[in-house]
Amino acid sequence: MEASTPNQIKIFLIGMMGSGKSYWTKYLSKKIKTGGYDLDFIIESNEEKTIAEIFAEDGEDYFRQQEAKILRWFKEKKTFVLATGGGTPCFSENIKWMNQQGLTIWIDEPIEELVKRLLPEKDHRPLIKNLSNEALHDFLTNKRNERLPFYEQAKIHLTNPNINEKMFLKIIKENAK
């Protein structure tokens, strides 16, 4: 059953790589009949380069500037679901801005689940491409710990077993204007 389109809700999905932000953005945008966007994809399209190429050729500072600029573009939109990059909340006061604009939902999957999901994708993810399986677990644990002060500012914190369709739709219904 389709959910009705909310009059106005801006949803920002945050969390670690592999947490399902892109999956849930596609799913929820169809379910509530609104635009679904992936911030990294928009940056890659605008720059005509992959995130890895942007980091290598232009540096992380440049990437973070573009990320913040494109994120702010969403101020003009009334209703959407946006998958942010894993580091997006941690720079340029992005988490504060997203909280002012709409609903931030932290999808917090266990590290073991992230490792399981990311192993088959390692070659396509520059940050983890050269890591052994054990090193991947340590990398994700350390990265999550670094990002916790930002992720913890999300308005909603979802952990297993609450990362499911029923919970997302309940949250949207309760927060739609």
Backbone bond lengths (Angstrom), bond angles and torsions (degrees), N, CA, C in turn:
res aa  C-N    CA-C-N  psi(-1)  N-CA   C-N-CA  omega(-1)  CA-C   N-CA-C  phi
1 M - - - 1.458 - - 1.520 110.07 -
2 E 1.315 116.62 132.24 1.463 121.28 -179.13 1.535 110.04 -77.99
3 A 1.303 114.36 142.24 1.461 119.10 173.94 1.521 107.35 -82.41
4 S 1.313 117.44 151.04 1.456 119.02 177.45 1.523 109.64 -75.14
5 T 1.309 115.28 152.70 1.460 120.68 -179.08 1.528 109.20 -70.35
6 P 1.319 117.41 126.31 1.458 118.52 176.49 1.518 109.47 -70.24
7 N 1.322 117.19 151.03 1.455 120.22 177.69 1.521 110.75 -60.99
8 Q 1.324 115.50 -45.15 1.456 118.97 -179.51 1.521 109.80 -157.34
9 I 1.320 115.31 119.31 1.457 120.10 172.30 1.524 107.89 -154.80
10 K 1.302 114.18 129.11 1.457 121.58 176.60 1.523 106.21 -110.37
11 I 1.335 115.38 115.57 1.460 120.18 -176.51 1.522 109.37 -113.42
12 F 1.318 115.47 124.19 1.457 122.61 176.57 1.526 107.61 -111.90
13 L 1.335 116.85 116.52 1.462 120.96 177.61 1.523 108.61 -94.32
14 I 1.330 115.64 125.62 1.462 120.76 179.85 1.529 109.09 -123.73
15 G 1.316 115.59 160.90 1.450 120.68 178.25 1.518 110.73 149.35
16 M 1.306 114.61 178.12 1.456 121.99 -177.73 1.531 111.26 -68.87
17 M 1.344 115.71 159.08 1.458 119.22 171.78 1.522 108.18 -58.82
18 G 1.335 114.75 139.45 1.457 119.27 -179.30 1.517 114.53 86.65
19 S 1.336 117.68 -0.37 1.469 119.73 -177.57 1.528 113.23 -80.14
20 G 1.325 116.70 -11.97 1.463 119.25 177.82 1.516 114.51 103.58
21 K 1.317 118.13 15.84 1.472 120.48 -177.92 1.531 111.98 -59.51
22 S 1.327 116.63 -46.52 1.473 120.29 -179.49 1.526 110.79 -66.42
23 Y 1.320 116.71 -42.79 1.472 121.02 178.26 1.532 110.28 -58.05
24 W 1.326 116.55 -51.85 1.462 119.97 -176.65 1.518 111.92 -67.70
25 T 1.332 118.04 -31.40 1.463 120.36 176.63 1.520 109.96 -62.41
26 K 1.330 117.34 -48.76 1.473 120.87 179.13 1.529 110.41 -61.23
27 Y 1.309 115.96 -46.33 1.460 120.82 -177.22 1.536 111.28 -62.98
28 L 1.324 115.69 -51.72 1.466 119.67 -175.00 1.523 112.29 -68.50
29 S 1.330 117.56 -38.28 1.462 118.93 -179.47 1.536 110.63 -63.17
30 K 1.333 117.34 -36.41 1.478 120.28 175.14 1.517 110.43 -68.51
31 K 1.319 116.25 -43.70 1.457 121.47 -175.30 1.534 111.82 -63.54
32 I 1.317 117.02 -41.78 1.474 119.82 -178.38 1.529 112.16 -101.20
33 K 1.332 115.55 6.47 1.476 121.89 174.63 1.524 112.02 56.00
34 T 1.318 115.15 59.58 1.461 120.64 175.95 1.527 108.41 -141.06
35 G 1.306 116.50 174.55 1.456 120.49 179.27 1.518 111.87 -69.63
36 G 1.324 115.41 138.44 1.454 121.41 175.03 1.516 108.82 -119.26
37 Y 1.318 117.41 130.73 1.464 121.78 -174.21 1.521 110.60 -132.75
38 D 1.326 114.99 152.95 1.458 122.68 175.18 1.521 106.75 -121.10
39 L 1.321 117.10 114.30 1.462 122.08 -174.14 1.529 112.13 -58.40
40 D 1.321 117.34 -44.15 1.470 119.59 179.26 1.528 111.26 -62.06
41 F 1.326 117.43 -39.66 1.462 120.92 179.29 1.533 110.64 -63.83
42 I 1.320 117.52 -41.45 1.467 121.04 179.34 1.532 109.65 -63.75
43 I 1.321 117.12 -43.58 1.473 120.76 178.42 1.525 110.05 -60.75
44 E 1.334 116.97 -46.60 1.468 120.45 179.05 1.529 111.28 -60.30
45 S 1.323 117.32 -40.79 1.465 121.21 179.21 1.523 110.96 -65.31
46 N 1.325 116.82 -45.45 1.468 120.81 -179.98 1.521 112.26 -63.86
47 E 1.315 116.03 -40.94 1.466 121.20 -176.49 1.535 112.50 -86.09
48 E 1.343 116.21 -14.50 1.467 121.87 -175.07 1.523 111.56 55.20
49 K 1.342 114.83 39.39 1.464 123.82 178.22 1.520 107.70 -148.55
50 T 1.326 115.82 157.40 1.462 119.36 173.21 1.533 108.35 -76.41
51 I 1.327 115.92 163.64 1.468 120.22 176.00 1.528 109.58 -57.27
52 A 1.327 116.73 -41.71 1.472 120.78 179.52 1.532 110.91 -60.05
53 E 1.330 116.77 -42.88 1.472 120.38 178.97 1.524 111.44 -66.20
54 I 1.320 116.79 -39.19 1.473 120.05 178.67 1.528 109.59 -62.26
55 F 1.343 116.69 -46.98 1.466 120.56 178.42 1.523 110.68 -59.03
56 A 1.335 116.97 -45.49 1.464 121.32 -175.94 1.523 112.45 -70.17
57 E 1.321 117.03 -41.57 1.473 120.77 -173.89 1.522 113.48 -89.02
58 D 1.337 116.94 -36.00 1.469 120.38 -172.80 1.522 113.71 -114.92
59 G 1.328 117.57 -16.51 1.452 121.98 178.66 1.516 113.25 92.56
60 E 1.334 114.34 161.67 1.463 119.80 -178.54 1.527 111.86 -67.14
61 D 1.341 117.98 -37.48 1.468 119.60 -179.60 1.529 110.91 -58.13
62 Y 1.325 116.53 -45.46 1.464 120.72 178.51 1.527 110.09 -60.78
63 F 1.349 116.18 -46.89 1.456 120.16 178.72 1.526 110.99 -56.38
64 R 1.331 116.59 -47.21 1.472 120.19 -177.44 1.534 111.07 -65.01
65 Q 1.320 117.92 -33.00 1.473 120.64 176.26 1.528 110.47 -65.31
66 Q 1.331 116.09 -45.06 1.466 120.47 178.95 1.525 110.88 -64.64
67 E 1.315 115.40 -41.12 1.462 121.44 179.44 1.530 110.64 -58.94
68 A 1.340 116.61 -48.21 1.473 120.96 -179.31 1.525 110.92 -64.84
69 K 1.328 116.24 -39.95 1.467 120.91 -179.39 1.530 110.56 -63.62
70 I 1.318 116.72 -47.66 1.471 119.92 -178.97 1.527 110.72 -68.89
71 L 1.316 117.48 -38.33 1.463 120.58 176.49 1.532 110.04 -56.67
72 R 1.335 117.11 -44.38 1.466 121.06 -178.18 1.525 112.33 -64.57
73 W 1.320 117.28 -22.88 1.461 121.38 176.87 1.525 110.60 -59.48
74 F 1.319 116.99 -28.62 1.462 120.91 -177.51 1.534 112.53 -70.79
75 K 1.309 117.93 -7.00 1.471 120.45 175.17 1.527 110.71 -59.81
76 E 1.318 116.17 -33.59 1.470 121.50 -176.14 1.531 112.80 -77.14
77 K 1.309 117.71 -18.36 1.460 120.72 -177.85 1.534 109.62 -87.83
78 K 1.316 115.88 144.80 1.464 120.08 -176.12 1.533 113.03 -92.05
79 T 1.331 117.11 -35.54 1.453 121.17 -174.26 1.521 109.37 -142.65
80 F 1.342 116.62 127.76 1.464 120.53 178.89 1.524 109.72 -170.87
81 V 1.330 114.19 168.92 1.460 122.92 168.46 1.528 104.94 -124.36
82 L 1.332 117.11 128.01 1.463 121.70 -176.95 1.532 110.68 -125.39
83 A 1.338 115.16 123.52 1.462 121.07 170.68 1.523 107.04 -85.42
84 T 1.319 116.85 119.04 1.465 120.04 178.55 1.527 108.59 -93.73
85 G 1.315 116.00 164.73 1.456 120.00 172.87 1.521 109.16 -71.19
86 G 1.319 117.11 158.08 1.458 120.93 -178.40 1.518 113.59 -57.48
87 G 1.329 117.27 -33.34 1.461 121.05 -179.01 1.517 114.68 -93.39
88 T 1.324 117.28 -7.76 1.471 120.88 -175.43 1.533 113.72 -49.81
89 P 1.344 119.72 -46.79 1.471 119.20 -176.95 1.534 113.90 -64.41
90 C 1.327 116.81 -16.64 1.468 121.42 -169.29 1.529 114.22 -90.37
91 F 1.316 118.66 -2.10 1.460 121.67 -174.49 1.522 110.80 -130.56
92 S 1.320 116.21 156.45 1.468 123.88 170.77 1.524 113.64 53.58
93 E 1.328 117.10 29.11 1.469 121.83 -176.89 1.525 111.98 54.07
94 N 1.329 116.07 31.76 1.465 120.90 -177.58 1.524 112.82 -62.48
95 I 1.328 117.89 -39.18 1.468 118.93 -178.44 1.526 110.07 -65.24
96 K 1.307 116.86 -39.48 1.467 120.90 177.60 1.533 110.18 -63.01
97 W 1.320 116.18 -44.52 1.458 121.09 -179.61 1.535 110.34 -63.74
98 M 1.338 116.87 -46.37 1.468 119.90 -179.71 1.526 110.87 -61.25
99 N 1.338 116.99 -40.25 1.467 120.19 178.84 1.523 111.41 -64.52
100 Q 1.327 117.74 -33.02 1.470 121.00 177.82 1.527 111.12 -71.92
101 Q 1.316 116.06 -31.38 1.467 121.20 -174.85 1.517 114.54 -85.30
102 G 1.321 116.17 -34.18 1.457 117.42 -172.92 1.515 112.56 -168.75
103 L 1.309 114.66 -146.93 1.458 122.68 -174.14 1.525 109.50 -103.00
104 T 1.323 116.71 119.80 1.459 121.53 176.41 1.527 108.18 -100.32
105 I 1.321 115.17 129.61 1.462 121.08 179.67 1.524 107.92 -123.44
106 W 1.330 115.53 118.03 1.459 121.67 177.47 1.520 108.16 -90.20
107 I 1.326 116.05 114.72 1.464 122.29 175.65 1.525 105.95 -90.75
108 D 1.320 115.80 107.99 1.462 122.28 -171.15 1.528 110.49 -113.12
109 E 1.319 115.07 86.14 1.463 120.74 177.66 1.531 109.51 -84.27
110 P 1.327 118.33 151.25 1.466 121.17 176.50 1.540 110.96 -63.04
111 I 1.326 116.35 148.66 1.470 121.98 -179.32 1.525 110.30 -54.19
112 E 1.327 117.90 -41.41 1.467 121.18 -178.72 1.531 111.02 -59.45
113 E 1.323 116.63 -38.54 1.470 121.18 178.52 1.531 110.05 -68.76
114 L 1.333 116.82 -40.77 1.467 120.07 178.20 1.527 110.64 -61.12
115 V 1.330 115.93 -44.58 1.473 120.37 179.46 1.526 109.55 -58.92
116 K 1.323 116.91 -46.97 1.464 121.72 -178.70 1.536 111.14 -58.91
117 R 1.326 116.24 -42.43 1.470 120.76 -179.20 1.526 112.09 -72.42
118 L 1.335 116.64 -36.14 1.465 120.23 -173.33 1.527 114.35 -83.49
119 L 1.319 117.96 -24.28 1.477 120.09 -179.05 1.531 112.49 -51.25
120 P 1.337 119.61 -48.48 1.465 118.78 -179.30 1.543 113.56 -70.11
121 E 1.330 117.42 -15.47 1.467 122.19 -176.13 1.524 113.41 -102.70
122 K 1.321 117.92 1.34 1.470 120.80 -171.98 1.522 113.48 -50.76
123 D 1.317 118.09 -42.08 1.459 121.08 -176.47 1.523 113.02 -63.45
124 H 1.321 117.54 -23.37 1.463 121.77 -177.42 1.528 112.97 -96.81
125 R 1.306 116.85 1.22 1.465 120.76 -177.52 1.529 109.21 -122.69
126 P 1.337 115.83 105.71 1.470 119.81 -172.29 1.529 114.99 -59.80
127 L 1.312 118.10 -32.28 1.464 119.88 -178.03 1.525 112.88 -67.71
128 I 1.326 116.59 -26.09 1.466 119.46 -174.58 1.523 113.06 -118.98
129 K 1.302 116.84 -0.59 1.473 122.20 -172.73 1.525 113.47 -51.35
130 N 1.321 117.57 -42.21 1.464 121.39 -173.22 1.527 114.13 -100.27
131 L 1.317 117.27 13.14 1.457 120.62 -178.05 1.530 111.65 -90.41
132 S 1.331 115.92 140.88 1.465 119.90 171.41 1.531 107.66 -70.73
133 N 1.321 116.44 167.81 1.468 120.10 -179.54 1.527 111.56 -59.66
134 E 1.325 116.95 -42.01 1.463 120.50 178.80 1.527 110.65 -66.94
135 A 1.337 115.90 -41.93 1.465 120.30 179.43 1.532 110.76 -65.26
136 L 1.321 116.91 -32.56 1.463 121.22 177.85 1.528 109.97 -62.05
137 H 1.311 117.14 -45.32 1.463 121.32 178.22 1.535 110.19 -59.08
138 D 1.325 117.22 -47.18 1.470 121.53 179.80 1.522 111.27 -63.92
139 F 1.334 116.77 -42.85 1.462 121.68 179.22 1.525 110.55 -58.88
140 L 1.331 116.27 -48.86 1.466 120.51 -178.56 1.525 111.47 -64.78
141 T 1.314 116.78 -39.28 1.475 120.72 178.33 1.522 110.08 -62.45
142 N 1.325 117.10 -46.84 1.469 121.19 -179.92 1.523 111.76 -65.70
143 K 1.339 116.57 -42.88 1.465 120.79 -179.16 1.531 110.17 -64.16
144 R 1.329 117.01 -41.81 1.472 120.58 178.19 1.523 110.20 -61.88
145 N 1.327 116.99 -44.17 1.468 120.71 179.09 1.520 111.51 -61.29
146 E 1.327 117.72 -39.81 1.475 121.99 177.00 1.520 110.93 -61.90
147 R 1.318 116.10 -39.33 1.464 121.43 -172.59 1.525 114.11 -88.75
148 L 1.326 117.00 -11.67 1.464 120.52 -177.15 1.524 114.68 -50.41
149 P 1.355 119.20 -46.36 1.472 117.98 -178.89 1.529 113.23 -57.77
150 F 1.321 117.65 -25.74 1.465 121.43 179.11 1.529 110.52 -88.48
151 Y 1.317 116.42 -47.41 1.468 120.18 179.61 1.527 111.05 -59.10
152 E 1.329 116.64 -37.37 1.472 120.24 -177.97 1.524 113.07 -66.29
153 Q 1.323 117.27 -11.95 1.465 120.46 177.23 1.526 112.68 -83.28
154 A 1.324 117.80 -5.90 1.472 121.03 178.63 1.524 109.45 -60.38
155 K 1.311 116.11 147.58 1.458 120.89 179.55 1.530 111.83 -69.04
156 I 1.338 116.50 -33.97 1.462 121.83 -179.73 1.527 107.98 -124.69
157 H 1.325 116.73 135.99 1.468 122.66 178.63 1.522 107.02 -120.82
158 L 1.331 116.60 110.41 1.461 120.82 179.96 1.518 110.46 -104.63
159 T 1.321 115.83 129.17 1.459 122.41 174.63 1.524 107.87 -125.95
160 N 1.323 116.48 163.47 1.462 119.92 174.75 1.518 109.27 -62.68
161 P 1.292 120.10 140.63 1.456 129.40 7.28 1.527 113.18 -92.67
162 N 1.323 118.70 14.03 1.466 121.31 -175.14 1.521 114.74 -85.62
163 I 1.332 117.60 4.41 1.461 119.92 176.97 1.525 106.39 -89.83
164 N 1.341 114.50 85.82 1.462 120.16 -177.26 1.525 109.92 -153.63
165 E 1.310 115.12 166.18 1.466 121.37 -176.42 1.529 111.98 -55.98
166 K 1.308 116.78 -47.60 1.468 121.08 -176.84 1.538 111.22 -57.55
167 M 1.337 116.36 -44.26 1.464 120.08 -178.46 1.530 110.98 -68.16
168 F 1.348 117.04 -43.92 1.466 119.71 178.86 1.528 111.00 -59.83
169 L 1.327 117.27 -45.49 1.465 120.02 -178.50 1.524 111.75 -66.96
170 K 1.316 117.17 -35.03 1.474 121.09 175.72 1.535 110.02 -63.29
171 I 1.321 116.55 -45.38 1.469 121.57 179.57 1.528 110.24 -61.69
172 I 1.322 116.22 -44.40 1.472 119.94 -179.74 1.517 110.49 -62.85
173 K 1.319 117.04 -46.16 1.474 121.25 -179.83 1.529 110.25 -59.15
174 E 1.326 116.96 -43.47 1.462 121.50 -178.24 1.521 113.05 -69.59
175 N 1.339 117.93 -23.08 1.455 120.62 -174.45 1.514 115.23 -111.15
176 A 1.334 118.60 -3.53 1.456 121.65 178.20 1.522 110.04 -71.35
177 K 1.303 114.76 141.68 1.475 119.45 179.55 1.510 110.49 -95.11
